[in-house]
Amino acid sequence: MFLFKSKPKPAPEEPFVAWSSADFSVGVARFDQDHKRLADLLNRIHAALIQNRDRAQASQLMDELIQETRFHFFQEEAALKAASYPGLEAHAAEHQALLQEAADLHRQFQAGTISGLAFPNFLKNWFTTHIKESDRKYSAWLRRHGER
């Protein structure tokens, strides 16, 4: 009798940005949902570049991510302003700097002057650092002012 060992199933590929509440939750449901959506877009950009090798799709997703991020920042800053958050000005300046850098990277990507991975790598680093170090600072403040 011959026994054939089946090949082990490959492990599912780890997402580029692996969302977990422990790592990324700010304790405000609508912003957590936004952050999940942005992480998903980053994962889709990375997949378009690595798996699909589709620069046009990646560029379209980069544009979508920038637009979604701009809208998220608008809502976040409006909530911080309504709650009279004392760190609003510095927080908004971080947002503006990110939007400018993301737009610059996207333009360079479209021109072919940088690696396609420069955009998602930069944003992954910025995204994780910003949520953990800046967004979590406002979390308790917003909850005290009615955000859940």
Number of C-alpha atoms within 10 A of each C-alpha: 3 4 5 6 6 6 6 6 6 6 6 6 6 8 14 17 21 12 16 9 10 7 11 20 20 23 18 17 12 15 19 16 12 17 21 19 16 22 22 18 21 25 19 21 27 24 17 19 19 14 10 12 13 13 17 12 16 27 20 12 18 24 15 14 20 19 13 16 20 16 13 18 19 14 14 19 18 13 16 22 14 11 18 13 16 12 13 18 13 11 20 16 11 14 19 14 11 20 17 12 15 22 16 13 22 22 14 16 20 15 9 11 10 14 10 23 14 15 24 24 15 14 20 18 11 14 19 17 13 18 17 15 10 16 17 16 14 20 18 14 16 20 13 10 14 9 15 14
